[in-house]
Amino acid sequence: MKPFEWWKDRLEAISFVCIILGAIVAYFEWNDKKTEDRVTAAHKAYDDVDARFVDFLHACADHPEIDCNSRSLDAAQLQSAEFKLGPLEKERQRVVYTMLIDLFEVAYQRYHDPVFLKALGADADDQWSGWLKYYNKFMIRPAFKRVWDEVGDEYVGGLQKCINAIVRDLPAAPNHQATPKECALR
């Protein structure tokens, strides 16, 4: 065997090993990038929902009389002159509640997106559970329920089923702990 052929055979073997190792490294780099992209997308989606929620809270802070805080006004407060709503305030309340329903839809869509769920991991269940508790706090309010009845059919079918199941289960779950199967993440 000539020295050139000996080197040629060795270099071909080494190049083959390098190609295999390069492919393995490329796969792991690609997989890491894919995971990073998924996490970035989940953070962006979370930030979007959070920004919408902050907008809703600003509307509530600007108009506390429309009963849009997480903790509902009690019946006595709602009957006081300070909280009696005139036509303009009732319309403002309707608009703010519609904003909240739209926020619920965005949250529903995000938390039912497989990419978002995978990126959030176990945190998704805890966060979604918090949204469901928030849904429940508003669905017991007659004014919010009226707005839902008025505009609910304008939203995605999954959200409609979820909220209608919450309404259905409210009498059986006065402590707002129900998680209807129509609202489950998985």
Number of C-alpha atoms within 10 A of each C-alpha: 5 7 8 9 10 10 11 12 12 12 12 11 12 12 12 12 12 12 12 12 12 12 12 12 12 12 12 12 12 12 12 12 12 12 15 13 13 18 18 14 15 21 15 13 18 18 12 16 19 14 13 19 17 12 16 19 17 11 18 19 13 10 16 13 19 24 22 23 16 13 10 14 17 9 8 8 14 16 12 9 8 9 16 14 16 9 9 9 15 15 13 16 24 19 14 23 24 18 17 21 22 17 20 22 18 20 23 21 15 19 24 18 13 12 16 22 20 16 19 18 11 10 12 17 16 10 13 19 18 12 16 22 17 15 20 23 19 21 20 17 14 10 17 22 15 14 18 20 11 12 12 20 11 10 14 13 10 15 21 18 16 20 22 19 17 26 18 12 16 17 11 12 14 12 11 19 13 18 17 17 12 15 22 14 15 8
